[in-house]
Structure formats: C-alpha cells, structure tokens
Amino acid sequence: MIWAIVKKELLQLRRDPRLVGLIVIMPMVLLVLFGVALKLEPKDVKMAYLDEDKSFFTNLIKTGLWSDGYFELYEVESRQQIIEEIRSGRAKAGLYIASDFSLKLIENEQPHILFYVDGTMPSLTTAMKYNSSAATASSVTEGMYFLDADSPNVVIAADPFIMDTEILFNPDEKETWFFLPGVIGVLIMQIALILTGISVVREREKNTLEQLLVTPISKHAFILGKLLPYILIALLDFYFILAAGWALFDLPQPSSHGLLFLLAIIFVAVMISLGLFISLISKSQQQAMFIAIFIIVPSILLSGFIFPLEAIPEVVRFISYIIPFTYFVEIIRGLLVKQTLFADLLPAYASLSAFVVVFVTASILKFRQTLS
C-alpha cells in the first residue's frame, strides 16, 4: 500500500514538468550564487578624499591606500562633500588631509589625518577599518623620516602621523540598525509573493476562476478585489514591524515620514504585482510557492541586505540591479540610518517604480492571454 501511494505521488509530479524543472533548477542556481557570487571580502571600495596639502608626503598616504587594491580613490572639493558622498552611497569611506600636514610633519608634531567610514554595514565597516592600515604601513611611513644634516638622530617621531577614524551614521556599529530595516522588506516580500502568488492559481485549481469571470463583475474589479486585501495586510505589516523596531531596538526615525510612506506604497505595489504575475503563470499552488521562493532567496543574497554589493563579482553583479529588493534596502537604510536626502534617493525610487509598471503590464498581458 505504501508503495502504491509513493507511485501515485511520483506520477503526479511527473504530470507537472514545471514543478520538476523548478526542483532541479533552483538548487543549481543557488549553488552557483553561493559558490561564485557571494564573497565576504569586497574590492574596489569607493573612497572620497580631500588632500589640502598636496605634498610628497600625502601622496605616499594615498598611494599606500590605492596600491593595496582595496580602495578606489576619487577626489572631492570639500570636507563636507566627503560626508555627503558617503551619505548618498556613492562612497563607503573618506579621507581628509589638512593643509598644514607637511608643516607639522617636518616640525615633528605628528599631524592627524581623518578617515571616515560608513557605519551602516558593520561587517563592511570592520573590513574598511582593517584595510585602512595601508595608509600607516611601514612602506608609507619610512618615506617620511628625515635626518638632520648636523645630527644622525631622526627628527620625525616614531609614528610620523596619526590617523583618526570617524564612523558615520552608526557610530556604535549596531547590528540591529543594519539588519532590521532590510528584515521589514523580507517579511513584506514573503507576504506579498506567497499570498498573492497563490491567489489566482487557487481559484483555477478549484475551477472557480471561470465562474467568477462570467459574473457581472469586471475583470479589473476582479483583479483589484483579489489584490486589495494583500495590499492592506502588507502595509499594516510594514508599519507594525517598523513600530516594533522603534520600540524594541531603538531604530532611528526617518529623515521624512512622507518618503517612508511612499517607499512602503511603491514596494508593496511591486511585490503585489509580481505576486500576481507569478499566480498567472503558475499552474498549481506548488509551482507558485517554488517560484516565489526562487525569487526571495536570491533577493536576500544579492541585494546588499546581508552581503555588500562591492563583494559580488562584476560578472554577476548586474543581477543585483534587476532585483527590486536591492533598491528597497538602499532607500530604507538611507532614510532610517543615514538621513539621506530625497535627491540622492530619487534614482532608487524611480527604479523601484519602474518595476511596478513592468509587472503590472506583464500581468495584464498574461491575464488577457489566459482568458483568450
């Protein structure tokens, strides 16, 4: 009897080739992502710098950072611009050298340079602080020693200069400030994709879809009626989880509650419309679930939610930018942790909004095709 039931289940799987394909393809794709795409150590981390001294000595410092291969340096015009570059996400680190560096160095006064680091991702912060030691390595400092012409004694101090590190936006390096904003998006994504993904296909499995469509209700009203409950649930969950984060983990307030609400509306719209498209292309609830999971897992891995985008090899990094969750993570961390300006977040908002248009259009076309 047991073997008969096993045989029956295998035959049912055989009749669903899409599900079999997902069972085979999804593990292979995830294996490749873990084995090739995910690297904990980033490269070419953008560093904005201002060198007001522009001397031989400061060139040694910049060369030390550049030649190490970890940082990619570019020059800005003011000290405040360094902070704004990091706030906007265009840079992850910054370097400021004052105009009196050489003078203090020659006078043996141990001048200070300032190293800024983005604190929103503590693991990346730690890595950047570790790699900043290239600026104070012996290969750099040995070129800053001078001998007095009348004395063999070294004039410059044992440590020619001191590098001070300032962690921006998350000075205490709280892991909760890094993870919780992204967790909100993960939960909304799960609710929207899974619940919405099985909504239409469930009607098809029960043979009630055609019955509903022949009623006086319009097709657009039918779709809207199917989606509105999940939209409301997702929005309520968004603010419920966020309120819990504020109450329990002292998450910072956003730079603008209006922009935060706009993010919630757009992201929920993206996920609901994507869930609807999944439901329309699926033949069974199992297929819809597998497709939803197939989207959720890479979204978590490749969006910058856990691993920095800089650590993903360029050959597959483009995938990160066709994942809606990538832009959600950028915006919500910008609003909550960095207090980023809307002008700097506008490209991410625009990209996220474009996904709504794409998924809604695809759903409408697929829905018409299904009815024809």
C-alpha positions, 0 to 999 in steps of 0.5 A: 500500500505504501508503495502504491501511494509513493507511485501515485505521488511520483506520477503526479509530479511527473504530470507537472514538468514545471514543478520538476524543472523548478526542483532541479533548477533552483538548487543549481542556481543557488549553488552557483550564487553561493559558490561564485557570487557571494564573497565576504571580502569586497574590492574596489571600495569607493573612497572620497578624499580631500588632500589640502596639502598636496605634498610628497608626503600625502601622496605616499598616504594615498598611494599606500591606500590605492596600491593595496587594491582595496580602495578606489580613490576619487577626489572631492572639493570639500570636507563636507562633500566627503560626508555627503558622498558617503551619505548618498552611497556613492562612497563607503569611506573618506579621507581628509588631509589638512593643509598644514600636514607637511608643516607639522610633519617636518616640525615633528608634531605628528599631524592627524589625518581623518578617515571616515567610514560608513557605519551602516554595514558593520561587517563592511565597516570592520573590513574598511577599518582593517584595510585602512592600515595601508595608509600607516604601513611601514612602506608609507611611513619610512618615506617620511623620516628625515635626518638632520644634516648636523645630527644622525638622530631622526627628527620625525617621531616614531609614528610620523602621523596619526590617523583618526577614524570617524564612523558615520551614521552608526557610530556604535556599529549596531547590528540591529540598525543594519539588519532590521530595516532590510528584515521589514522588506523580507517579511513584506516580500514573503507576504506579498509573493506567497499570498498573492502568488497563490491567489489566482492559481487557487481559484483555477485549481478549484475551477472557480476562476471561470465562474467568477469571470462570467459574473457581472463583475469586471475583470479589473474589479476582479483583479483589484478585489483579489489584490486589495486585501494583500495590499492592506495586510502588507502595509499594516505589516510594514508599519507594525514591524517598523513600530516594533523596531522603534520600540524594541531596538531603538531604530532611528526615525526617518529623515521624512515620514512622507518618503517612508510612506511612499517607499512602503506604497511603491514596494508593496505595489511591486511585490503585489504585482509580481505576486500576481504575475507569478499566480498567472503563470503558475499552474498549481499552488506548488509551482507558485510557492517554488517560484516565489521562493526562487525569487526571495532567496536570491533577493536576500543574497544579492541585494546588499541586505546581508552581503555588500554589493562591492563583494559580488563579482562584476560578472554577476553583479548586474543581477543585483540591479534587476532585483527590486529588493536591492533598491528597497534596502538602499532607500530604507537604510538611507532614510532610517540610518543615514538621513539621506536626502530625497535627491540622492534617493530619487534614482532608487525610487524611480527604479523601484517604480519602474518595476511596478509598471513592468509587472503590472503590464506583464500581468495584464498581458498574461491575464488577457492571454489566459482568458483568450 
